[in-house]
Amino acid sequence: MFFKQFTIMVRDLEKSIAFYETFAELTVIRRFQSGPAELAFLANKEGETEIELVYAPQMQAFEGKGFFICFLTAKLDEMHQLALSQGLDASDIRMPDAENRYFYVYDPDGVSVQFKQIV
């Protein structure tokens, strides 16, 4: 079994795409209009797990509560500084044990996103 995608209903598609391109270093794999909705799929590369961003003004607003997404990075300190420099409310870098370092930030729709480095 393979986890294919994770869908997030967004309020501003361009802002959400920019966040995931900048911080998670994902790329838009495909993007299209479906009726009144606009969809963008982002991934590291074609065939990998994707984040699907959906802007559909007719649907109920998403509140981004109750879960978080985790991305592994080798550039944790750089990503943390970038988040702070862009005015995002990034948590401090935490190190719960000798092997894990991480911080949290919220995406434009309130989804908690963790960036983690395994040392």
JORA-V357503 format. One record per backbone hydrogen bond with DSSP energy under -1.0 kcal/mol. CO is the residue of the C=O (numbers start at 1). NH is the residue of the N-H. Records with the same first field share a line. If there is no record, write none. Layout:
# JORA-V357503
CO->NH, NH
This chain:
# JORA-V357503
4->50
6->52
8->54
12->16
13->17
14->18
15->19
16->20
17->21
18->22
19->23
20->26
27->43
30->41
32->39
34->37
37->34
38->55
39->32
40->53
41->29, 30
42->51
43->27
45->48
50->6
51->42
52->8
53->40
54->10
55->38
56->59
69->114
71->116
75->79
76->80
77->81
78->82
79->83
80->84
81->85
82->86
83->88
84->87
88->90
94->102
99->119
101->117
102->94
103->115
104->91
105->113
107->110
111->107
112->69
113->105
114->71
115->103
116->73
117->101
